[in-house]
Amino acid sequence: MKSYVFPGNIEEEILQIGAQQIPYMRTAQFSALVKASERMFLELIHCTRGRVLFYTASGTGAMDAVVSNFVATHGKAFVIAGGSFGRRWQELCTYYGCEKDVFEVPFACDIDYAALEVALDESRPTVFLCQQHETSTGQLFDLEKIGRLCRARNIFLVVDAISSFLSDPLDMDAMGIDLCITSSQKGLNIPPGLSFVVLSERVLAEPFAHRSYYFDFEENLKNLERGQTPYSPATTLFLQLHARLEMLVAKGVDQVIRDVREKAIYFRNLCAKHQWEVPAEVPSNCITGFFVHRNAEILFTELMKQGLYIMPGGTPHYFRVSHLGVQSPADLDELAARIQEIEQR
Ligand SMILES: *Cc1c(COP(=O)(O)O)cnc(C)c1O
């Protein structure tokens, strides 16, 4: 099976960890593994003196944790809605009764940063919620620009980097990100089931709300002191995470990102060759979103019959191929050839 979804194909050595007996987690050994994982995480995401909360939950769990613990105590939010994941921030604010203004960004377009500046001055929010990469469209937003706008207005910057961590450059300290979230099945390319909230030093000094028992920041931070989670962690995933983080640190985050970028560029050249339009104004390295010309209604299932998995895009004729898993140029050549064959039937 060749997977171009989240996660993509995973290395055998990481898969094998999932086939072993599961160790007990209330041990000094497991605590040491959690603490080492936290240190490596902070290094990869460039967050000095921050903390990482590990939740046994998919990425949306981390989004929920941020809104229920942080946004709920910090006044008005400002949401970038550039696709279905931006909408999720909006829905979470509605769910928890947080006041918010929403800035709409058209499909696969970049933010109009001058218009954003005007909107921020009008809205005067306390917290800014966005994605670095809006995974539904492939569009990458400019966090350096967003960071500057927020810092100048003393707005807390919260970034959903679930699909951009390890695919596009991300530096929490340099970009002025206060809170950042990610999850296991995207750039880390291990099975789904873990999500992470990275809290900067600045945010750690802030008060938190207590509106979600499982996700409570204070309770989770207290347990983190001893390298534990308050409730049963997905032990196997923590072991796979630790192994993955060691591989990433050994390779170096810049090289990791260059490798993803290389796969993305290779596939985009194939798209150009077949005239499949890539709509994103500034595409993330994470995925290539593209339009096919014909037979879109059968493409997903016909590829699946051949053991190839890509993602339907929610927009007619639009599909997405992830570049986060193990994939060679030959794999991508083959994928493009199969897509073309189906398109021309
Ligand atoms: C995948 C993803 C999520 C979370 O989705 P889950 O299915 O809950 O893991 C959130 N935001 C972005 C940008 C994503 O790519």
The ligand as an ORCA input file, in Angstrom:
! r2SCAN-3c Opt
* xyz 0 1
  C      -5.250     17.509     10.553
  C      -5.491     18.899     11.031
  C      -6.206     19.182     12.211
  C      -6.726     18.154     13.169
  O      -7.417     17.122     12.716
  P      -7.631     15.785     13.573
  O      -8.407     14.972     12.620
  O      -8.392     16.148     14.788
  O      -6.271     15.253     13.907
  C      -6.351     20.497     12.589
  N      -5.821     21.494     11.878
  C      -5.109     21.279     10.769
  C      -4.525     22.441     10.054
  C      -4.929     19.973     10.302
  O      -4.213     19.770      9.186
*
